[in-house]
């Protein structure tokens, strides 16, 4: 065998190996996959201090596909009433069943300025807030899905109102 023939054979084997590797990497991805839908179903205060507040967001992820979607994590930004409110990431794995849904709880972080803007909106005595949720679901088999969803989320009664003082009978001292 000549050197030129050996090089051609090596190049052919290399091309075939790269092709099989690329094909194997795409084996888990199915063409025609629909994007999952992501909706906010609940917002609860978690903790905070003067400069930073944290909330627990419950997100419903709906899978319209005939295969389950293993989610390794997600990144997101939440806007409330047309203004940026909070951002967050999560690395909690969850599997969304085929033709089903699941609730994922994530921690969202906001700053004092964003919180004060929202209190002005809540002073209008709204019982619901409009939201826009943008981000990316990170999946192992499919690479990931970007999402950009809008909707409304109900607020607990009294959210944003000044706390009421309970009336107590006067205390008499003798």
C-alpha positions as CSV (number, residue, x, y, z in Angstrom):
1,X,0.0,0.0,0.0
2,X,1.4,3.4,-0.9
3,X,1.5,6.4,1.4
4,X,-1.2,8.2,-0.6
5,X,-3.6,5.2,-0.4
6,X,-3.0,5.0,3.4
7,X,-3.8,8.6,3.8
8,X,-7.0,8.3,1.7
9,X,-8.1,5.3,3.8
10,X,-7.3,7.1,7.0
11,X,-9.3,10.2,5.8
12,X,-12.2,8.0,4.9
13,X,-12.2,6.2,8.2
14,X,-12.0,9.6,10.0
15,X,-14.9,11.0,8.1
16,X,-17.0,7.9,8.7
17,X,-16.2,8.1,12.5
18,X,-17.1,11.7,12.7
19,X,-20.3,11.1,10.8
20,X,-21.3,8.3,13.2
21,X,-20.4,10.4,16.2
22,X,-22.6,13.3,15.0
23,X,-25.4,10.9,14.2
24,X,-25.2,9.3,17.7
25,X,-25.3,12.7,19.3
26,X,-28.5,13.6,17.6
27,X,-30.1,10.2,18.3
28,X,-31.9,11.5,21.5
29,X,-33.3,14.4,19.6
30,X,-36.6,13.8,17.8
31,X,-37.5,16.0,14.9
32,X,-40.8,17.8,15.3
33,X,-40.5,18.3,19.1
34,X,-42.9,21.0,20.3
35,X,-41.7,23.6,22.9
36,X,-43.0,23.0,26.4
37,X,-45.2,25.8,27.9
38,X,-44.2,27.4,31.1
39,X,-46.6,29.3,33.3
40,X,-46.4,31.0,36.8
41,X,-48.9,29.4,39.2
42,X,-47.8,30.9,42.5
43,X,-45.4,33.5,44.0
44,X,-44.6,33.3,47.7
45,X,-42.2,35.4,49.8
46,X,-39.2,33.4,51.0
47,X,-36.8,35.8,52.8
48,X,-34.9,39.0,52.4
49,X,-33.2,42.0,53.8
50,X,-33.2,45.7,52.9
51,X,-31.4,45.4,49.6
52,X,-32.5,41.9,48.3
53,X,-35.6,39.9,48.6
54,X,-36.2,36.3,47.5
55,X,-39.4,34.6,46.4
56,X,-40.5,31.0,45.6
57,X,-42.0,30.8,42.2
58,X,-44.1,27.7,41.3
59,X,-43.9,27.2,37.5
60,X,-46.1,24.7,35.7
61,X,-44.2,23.1,32.7
62,X,-46.6,21.5,30.2
63,X,-45.1,18.9,27.8
64,X,-47.2,18.5,24.6
65,X,-44.9,15.8,23.2
66,X,-45.2,12.0,23.2
67,X,-41.8,11.6,24.9
68,X,-40.8,12.7,28.4
69,X,-38.5,15.7,28.8
70,X,-35.8,15.5,31.5
71,X,-35.1,19.0,32.6
72,X,-31.7,19.5,34.2
73,X,-32.3,23.2,35.2
74,X,-33.5,26.5,34.0
75,X,-32.7,30.2,33.8
76,X,-35.4,32.9,33.9
77,X,-36.4,36.6,34.1
78,X,-39.8,37.6,35.5
79,X,-41.5,40.9,34.6
80,X,-44.6,41.9,36.6
81,X,-47.0,44.6,35.3
82,X,-44.6,45.5,32.4
83,X,-41.5,46.0,34.6
84,X,-38.6,43.7,35.4
85,X,-39.2,42.2,38.8
86,X,-36.9,39.2,39.4
87,X,-34.4,36.8,38.0
88,X,-33.2,33.3,38.9
89,X,-31.6,30.0,38.0
90,X,-32.3,26.5,39.2
91,X,-30.3,23.3,38.9
92,X,-33.0,21.0,40.3
93,X,-33.6,18.1,37.9
94,X,-37.2,17.1,37.1
95,X,-38.8,14.9,34.5
96,X,-41.9,16.2,32.7
97,X,-44.0,13.2,31.6
98,X,-45.1,12.8,28.0
99,X,-48.3,14.6,27.3
100,X,-48.3,15.8,30.9
101,X,-47.1,18.6,33.2
102,X,-45.2,19.2,36.4
103,X,-44.7,22.0,38.9
104,X,-41.1,23.2,39.4
105,X,-40.4,25.4,42.4
106,X,-37.5,27.9,41.8
107,X,-36.1,30.8,43.8
108,X,-36.3,34.3,42.3
109,X,-34.3,37.2,43.5
110,X,-35.2,40.9,43.3
111,X,-33.7,44.1,44.5
112,X,-35.2,46.9,46.5
113,X,-35.9,49.2,43.5
114,X,-37.9,46.5,41.7
115,X,-39.9,45.7,44.8
116,X,-40.7,49.4,45.4
117,X,-41.9,49.7,41.8
118,X,-44.3,46.8,42.3
119,X,-45.7,48.2,45.6
120,X,-46.7,51.3,43.6
121,X,-48.6,49.1,41.2
122,X,-50.1,47.0,44.0
123,X,-51.3,50.2,45.7
124,X,-53.9,50.3,42.9
125,X,-55.6,47.5,44.7
126,X,-55.1,44.8,42.1
127,X,-55.9,41.3,42.9
128,X,-53.9,40.0,39.9
129,X,-50.6,40.9,38.3
130,X,-49.8,40.5,34.6
131,X,-46.5,38.7,34.1
132,X,-44.0,37.9,31.3
133,X,-41.7,35.0,32.0
134,X,-38.6,34.5,29.7
135,X,-35.9,32.0,30.0
136,X,-34.4,28.6,28.9
137,X,-35.2,25.1,30.0
138,X,-31.9,23.2,30.0
139,X,-32.3,19.5,28.9
140,X,-29.8,16.8,28.5
141,X,-31.2,15.0,25.5
142,X,-32.7,17.9,23.5
143,X,-30.2,20.7,24.3
144,X,-32.8,23.0,25.7
145,X,-35.9,25.1,24.9
146,X,-36.3,28.8,25.1
147,X,-39.6,30.1,26.5
148,X,-41.4,33.5,26.6
149,X,-44.8,33.3,28.2
150,X,-47.3,35.9,29.4
151,X,-50.3,35.6,31.7
152,X,-51.8,36.7,35.0
153,X,-51.1,35.4,38.4
154,X,-53.4,35.9,41.4
155,X,-52.1,37.7,44.5
156,X,-53.0,36.8,48.0
157,X,-55.6,39.0,49.7
158,X,-54.0,41.8,51.5
159,X,-50.7,41.5,49.5
160,X,-49.3,45.0,49.3
161,X,-51.6,46.6,51.8
162,X,-50.5,48.0,55.1
163,X,-51.0,45.5,57.9
164,X,-54.0,46.1,60.2
165,X,-53.6,46.6,63.8
166,X,-55.8,44.4,65.9
167,X,-57.8,46.3,68.5
168,X,-57.2,45.2,72.0
169,X,-59.1,46.2,75.1
170,X,-57.4,48.9,77.1
171,X,-55.1,47.7,79.8
172,X,-55.7,49.2,83.2
173,X,-52.9,49.4,85.8
174,X,-53.6,50.0,89.4
